[in-house]
Amino acid sequence: MIPKFFDTHTHFNFNAFKDDSQEAMKRSLDRDIWFINVAAEAKTAERAVKIAKDYERGVYASVGLHPIHTFEDEFEEEVKGEKVKFVTRAEEFDLEFYSSLIDNNEKIVAIGETGLDYFHLKKFPEDQQQELRKKQQLVFSQQIELAISKDKPLILHCRSLEGFDAYEDMFSILAPAKKKNPKLRGVLHCFSADLAVMKKFLELGFHFGFNGVITFARNYDEPLKALPQDKILLETDSPWLTPIPYRGKRNESLYVPEVAKKIAELRGESWEEVSAYTTQNALRLFEIN
Ligand SMILES: [Zn+2]
């Protein structure tokens, strides 16, 4: 059995769903939408795994340490129209913890999200930024090693800050690793760079994830149109980045067909075609059968 749509990046394991994750997941599964709950640190990794265990199929987990959880900070996020405080902790990458999670749970299909987030460092003084960028790069490299040793794909998060190109640094870390380990693979989630950057990562064989942003921002059209079908993945990044026409509501995997619809429109393909090839791509990359 193959699902109609595959949301390769969602967060039913996050607090935004703490009261109704089961109902929300059921809404997606009932519409034949499968998904991967992606972790950001140890707690959400454990929760993603626990959730996946309750389902025979259709619900998977990715575990890893997000770059924003390598330092301590406090953000405000909007969830369901409410301002919610969001605290990150400075978590060290615990190789043993993640390694044994993966060894004991076959529903873990990827490592991530991991990568570089220079954007959220902007409030720190410059010397501290430099230090925090180095730390992110180290933690990222450790997770690349984990992906290689467990033979799992990476789910990559990458966000630049003016003057500090995170995509360039990510490429200079990934390219030599790929050369040494040709099986290294993964997806640039929420891809947000230009055509030239896309081509570099495409040469490394990586996939590209697109979400609701493409329904309301036009700067992703060019790379999206240029990509071969076999490298495009659907995602929501729920609870954030809700697509048109659901803006203002909490996002969930149920809305992933809107992303497929926009991709179809931009690329001159049919909705059915986009849903079919993106689903195949997800099943192939994450080795789900
Ligand atoms: Zn995410």
Residues whose N, C-alpha, C, O or C-beta is under 5 A from the ligand:
A	BS01	ZN	D237
